[in-house]
Amino acid sequence: MTRSQSGPVNGRQGAPSRRTVLATMGALPVLTSGASVAGASRVAAATVAATVVIDPSARRQTIRGFGGMNHTAWIGDLTTAQRDTAFGTGEGRLGLSLLRIPVPEDRAAWNRDLATAKRAAELGAAVIASPWNPPASMVETFVHGSQTNARRLRYDMYGAYAQHLNDFTTYLRNNGVNLYGISVQNEPDYAQDWTWWTPAEMARFLRENAGSIGTRVIAPESFQYLKNMSDPILNDPAALANVDVIGAHLYGTPYANFPYPLFKQKGAGKELWMTEVYYPNSSDSADLWPQALDVGEHIHHAMVDAEFQAYIWWYIRRGYGPMREDGGISKRGACMAQFARFVRPGYVRIEATAKPASDVFVSAYRSSGSAVVVVAVNKGAAAVSQQFTLASGTLAGVSSWLTDGSRNVAPQGASGASNGSFTATLPGRSVTTFVTG
């Protein structure tokens, strides 16, 4: 899936018109699958999968969180209640722990997203910001392929632009929001409607100017995780020294391109974030089931194959997003909340059997204590009897939450464990999150 260059739903050229969503919105099919916590009769009726072995000693990436974008200028601000739904962690909340906001080129507009940013921070979320354009006085036009009015940052304005980003960071700090990081440019390689940067220009800015920015620096935010944008940064020690987060978007990126060997080779001490996506499209209702399960699988691959430390959706509130226009949590949002509410900032992904059956996807995470969170996505129509075994440590019990065709992050109660193992039935077409106690 690639985005239309002119599709207004992306919000790239001004306020997007709302898409007509499918008639299925809100009318969710009821599945006849069994409960998510295993019982002997339910296990017997389900397909048996290979055992998932979870190894808490095999630590992978530290998770910074799951989040979404607020862009008041294009689609309006979240309401007070919607902020609490987005960033709260209790029942009926999305559990987002990251907020992305724009950096307006006009200083007079810097307060647009402040209210939401402040509330998100109060609820424990980290805030990042991305610019679409520098101030007009810093930009020149040039010919880019067939585009005769393409925009780029003037070379003699690199220092002034770094100060612009620093000033925005200071403005938010003075108003109660400490940015976790700020990006150099949103999608510099997909910029028909904003500002282009070449890989060399991005590396030059990082090398010569980004060191003056008073927060973490995020780059390059390629629209499709194209490595030609980030390879030059990783291969330039001076540029790499001034970037803290390699950011990427995943529009149309195949799963085969999720791994990044060069980052693993040269990115020590840096973070790897996915800073924008909607998936699988922006045309269907976020309540279309079982299509919404694609979100669960996408997050799984982002965590396990790409080893991203953050997963940030595009608009938080949209007909195709995690929150419907009425402020309710959509099916896509429920699939996202199965991760976001339980895998909290600072948790570490640990090794687990990722695909114990053809349609089952499993990832596991450990808190700073001994708690382990397991997220299992079953995209198949049939229920699966799934055994989970902890390679080390002990299991006192397990609580679980389920999203399927008729339930959204529904508590399923607690069950026991024996000899470091437990067995659960994963209903057909479902996401289940298990938390050990």
C-alpha positions, 0 to 999 in steps of 0.5 A: 500500500502506498499513499496517493500524492494528492489524497486529502485523507492523509492531511498533507495539503490542508484539512482533509475531507472525511472519508465515507466509511463502510456501513459496517462501522459499529456493526461488528460481527459476533464470533463463536470462538471460545474463551481466551483462558484455557479450559480442558474442554476448550483446549480439546476442541482447538488446533494445537500449536507448537509451544511458545518458549519465552526466555526472559534472559534473552533481552532485545530492544527497550520499548519507548511506547506506542502513540499517535499524531495530534494535528489541530490545524488539519483535523481539530484538537482532541477534546478533554475526554478524548485526551484521557481516552487516548493516554489513560491506561485503565479499562476503556482507554487506549494506553498510548504513551507517545504523542507526536505533534507538528512544528508549525513554521509560524511561531504564532501557531506554536500553541495549537497542540499545547493543550493536548501535549500538556495533558498527554505529558501529565498522563505520563506520555512522552512528546515528540515533534516533526516539522513539515516546512521551515519558516518561509524566509528560510526556503527556496524553490528549485526543480525536482524532476517534473516539479518546478516549484519544489521547496528546500531549505536554503544552505545559508539558513541551516544554522537559523533552522537549527535555532528555529527547532531549538526555539520550539523546544524551548517554547514547549519547555517553558509551557510545561512540556519537555520534548523527548525529541524533535525531528529535522523533517517529516518525510524528506523523500516524499515532499511534493507538498512540503520540503525536500531534503536529499540524503546528503543534505540531511547528513550535512545538517546533522553533522554541522548544525544539529548539535546545537539543538537542546533535545534529542534529534530524530532523523530522517523519517523516510516515508517508506523506511528507505535505507538510502535516507538513513544509511548515510547518517549511520555511515557518517560518524560526525552526523551520527553523533548528533542524532539520537533517534533513527526515525522511519515511516512504514507506508508500503514497506514490505515486511522483508524490508523491516530488518536493518542490519546496518543499524544493528552494526553501527547504531549502538547507543541510538534508538530506532523508532517508527514515527508514523503509519496507518495500516492497512489503509485509510479508506476502510472503517477502523471497525471493519473486522477481521481486517483490523487484525492486520494492525496487530500483525503489523505491530508484531512485525514492527517489534519483532522483525524491525525491532523498533522501540516505538510505534506511532500511528498517524491521526489518533482520531479518525475514521480509520484510526485507533479512535473514532470521530465520536471518541470511541475506541475502534477495532484497530484501536483495540488491537493497538491497545492490546500492546499499548496498555500493557507494554509500557515505556521501559519494558524490554522485548525478550525472546519468544517463539514468534510463530508457533502456528501458521496464523499465530504471531507472538511477542513477549516483553519484561517489565523492570521487575519480574512481570512478563507481557505476552501478546498473541495474534491469531489471524486464523479462523480456528481457535488454537490451543497454545502452550507458553513456557518460561525458560527461566523464572517462575509463574504464579499466575496469568491474567489476560485481555481479549479483542475479537469480533465482539469484544474490545480489550475485554478482561478474561480473568486469571488462570494458574500456571504449573512448572513455569507453563500455562496453556490458553485457547486463542480464539479464532481471529483475535488478539490476546494479551497475557500478563504474568503475576 
